[in-house]
Amino acid sequence: MRATANVNLDGVTPQIFFALGVANSMHRRMFGPPLTITSAKDGTHSPGSLHPKGDAVDLRIHDLPPVTAAAFCASLLDALHPLGYDVVLEPTHIHLEWDPRPGSPPWVERVP
């Protein structure tokens, strides 16, 4: 996995690092090269964004044809949405955030 020079990963939550591991593995399997993170706790984001809390990242897609980027986003959504993640294909990137809905299964289930 790679990150552009300006990306601030300090304080990114474990849930996002988990999702990044899934996304990187999927990206390498589908395309070969590692995934590139273009934004995390850095940059300017819309009001209410989960980026400042460390619960969101943006992923590079400009090197993928639009149909391929859409397929990658759909695969990520299939894998991560059941765990409480949102994955959105934006015009310039894929936005990935951990935002569990009430009643969704816990990210980590505690066992005795």
Secondary structure, DSSP 8 states (H G I E B T S, - for coil): -EE-TT---TT--HHHHHHHHHHHHHHHHHHSS--EEEESSSS---TT-STTTT-EEEEE-TTS-HHHHHHHHHHHHHHHGGGTEEEEE-SSEEEEEE---TT---SS----
